Amino acid sequence: MYKCKQKMFLADIGNSYFHLFDGKTVIHLSHKEAIAKYHQENIYYICVKHALNEKISSIPTWHNISIKMKLAGAYRTMGVDRKALCLSHREGIFVDAGSAITVDVIEKGKYMGGFILPGLNAYLQAYRSISGVLDVSLNNAVSLHELPLTTKDGISYGIIASIKTLIDKHRQGKTLYITGGDGKVLSSFFEKAVFDEALVFKGMQNALDVQSTNNNKQ
């Protein structure tokens, strides 16, 4: 494991929330809450909310490790959080179900490509924008084995089945790893899916371990 004299936290700073990992538990906070509560703690972070970069880079006990998220085959503008997720295991298909749903394929530690879909809430908002009649909540238990007979189930089926079909097309026997705020809901529609809220942090830790090993060899 990456060695540090002080207690170390890992943080994934997203566009909407600040996700903190203490080695056991993932804590979700607003950006303001996290800065106020943890500004004196030793934190190693990645950040996709660029508007926060200047503010958090001035906190002396916080360390940006985005540059250490090195994923073979990744394209130049690939999000650092997606890289970290894909670094959690050397093989599999990785899904982050948040504001958007990202789907990425890794083979033998190399990035093979992926795609991005709207998040579940974004799908629902799109339906609402069409008509008030389509303003419904998602049925998390909708059956995908029979055609729906209500508007709510019809929308839920349309959302879940379209996402599932695309992911299944590219799964090809690989282990399916799912994380993110809607990850638990989405994972229930797949056989043998692994839902793990800490996948991004495991990828961050793996990257730090590689860096530490390389430094020890020098």
N, C-alpha and C positions, 0 to 999 in steps of 0.2 A: 504493500500500500504506500501511497505518497506520504512522506514523513513531514510533519509540521510540529513545532514546539508547542504551539497553542492549540486549543480546540478549534477545529476547522469546520466551517459550513460550506456547502456548495449551493449556488444559486443560479436558477434559470430565470432571467428577467424577460418576461414576455411583453407583448403590447398591452395586455389588459391586467395581468397580475404578476406578482413577484412570488416565485416558487422556491422555497428554501428546504434544503435537505440536511439533517443533522447526523446522518449515518443510519438512522432507523425510520424516521418519520418525515413525510413531505408536508410542509406547512404552506398554505396559500394566503397571501396578504396583498393589500393594495400597495402600490409603490411608496406612497407616503407613509403608511404604517411600517413598512419594512425598513425604510431609511431611519425613521425615528427610533425604532426599537433595536435595530441591529447595527447602527453606525459605528459602534466601538468593537464589534466582533470581527474575527478573522474570517473573511469570506472570499472564496474563489468563485468568480461568476462568469457567465456568458450573458450577452444582452442583445436583443433584437429591437429594442425600443431606442432608436438612435437619439431621440430628443432628451433622453436621460443620461447619455454618455458623459457629457461635460460635468454634470452635477455629481455623479457617482464616482467618476475618476478622481475627484478631489478628496475622496474619503481615504485616508492613509492606510487603513486596515483592510481595504477591499482591493482585490487583485483581478484584473481582467485576463482570463485565460482563453479567450476566443481564438487567438492565434495558434493555440496548441491543439485545436480540434482538426487534426489532419486526417482526411479520409481519402484514400486512393480512389481516383476516378471521379471525384466530386467536381461539379462545374463551378466556375469562379463566383457566381452570385448566389450559390446555395446557402440557405440560412444556417447559421452556426448551431441553432438548436436541432435542426434536422441532422447535421453532421454528428452531433453528440449522440443523438438517438441511435444512429446507424453504427456508432462505435461501441454500443453496448454488447453486441454479439458479432461474430465473424460471418454468420450466415443467417439469412431469413428475410422476411418481408415485414417492414416496420411501418406502423400506422400511428400517427399522432392526431387524435380526434379532439380538436379545440375549435377556435374561431374559424379556422379552415381545417380540412382533413388532408394531411400529407401522407402519401404512400410511396415507400422507397424500397428497392430491392438490393440486397447485398449478397454477393457470392464470394467466398474465400477472402473476405475482408475488403473486397472491391465494390465500389458503387456501380450498379448496372443501369440505373435510371429510375425514374419515378414520376408521379403526377400529383396534382393538387385539385381537391374538390372543395366546394363550400362546406362549412361546418353545419351541423344539424340545425342550429338556430338560424343560420343564414338561409337555409332551404325554407324554413318555416316563414321567415320574413318575406321571402320572394313570393310565396303563396298569398300572404296577407296583402302584398302590394297589388295583386291581381284583383282581389275581391274580398269584401268583408265576410262573405260566406265561407271563404277558405281560411279564415283566421281560427286555427285550431291548434291544440297542443299535440305533441307527438305521442302516439301509443307505443310505449316501449316494449309491449308484449304482442305486437301485431303478428299475425301468422303470415308466413311467406309461402305457405303450402296451399292456400286457397284465395280466390279473388275476393277483395273486400266488398262489403255491402253498405258502408257508411262513408261520409266525406272524410271524417277523421282517419279512419282506417285506410281509405284510398290514398290519402296524402302520405300517411306513415309508410304504407307499402311502397309507394312510388319512391320515397326518399331512401329507405333502407335497402330495398331490393336493387336499386340502381348502384348504390355504393358497394353492396355485397358482390354483385355480378362482376364489377370491374376488379375488385380485389381478388376474387376467386380465379379470375382469368389469368392473373399474374402470379398466383401463389405457387402453383406447380409443385406441390409436395413440400414446400418450405415451411418452416415453423413461422407462425404468424404472431408477431409481438405487437401489442396495442397499448398505448398510453394516452394521456390527455383527459380533460374534464369530462368528455362524453365517451371516453374509452371503455368504461365498464358496460355502458348500455350497448355500444356497438359490438363489443366482444361476445355478447350473449347470442348473437346471430351467426357465430362461426363455430365450427367444431374444432376442439383442441386449440383454441386461441389462448395465448398467454397475455393476460392483462397485468401490467406492472407499472404502478405510478412512478416508480423511481428509475425507469429505463434511461432517461436523459442523463441523470446523475451518475448512473453506472458507466455510461459512455464517457462522461467528463472524468470520472475517476480512472478509467482505463487509459485515457489520454495522459493524465498526470503521471500514472505509473510508468508509461512508456518514456515520458520525459525524464523521470527520475532514474530509470534504468540506463538511459543513454548518458545522463550526466555522470553516473557512477563508473561508466566504462571509459570516460575521458580522463 
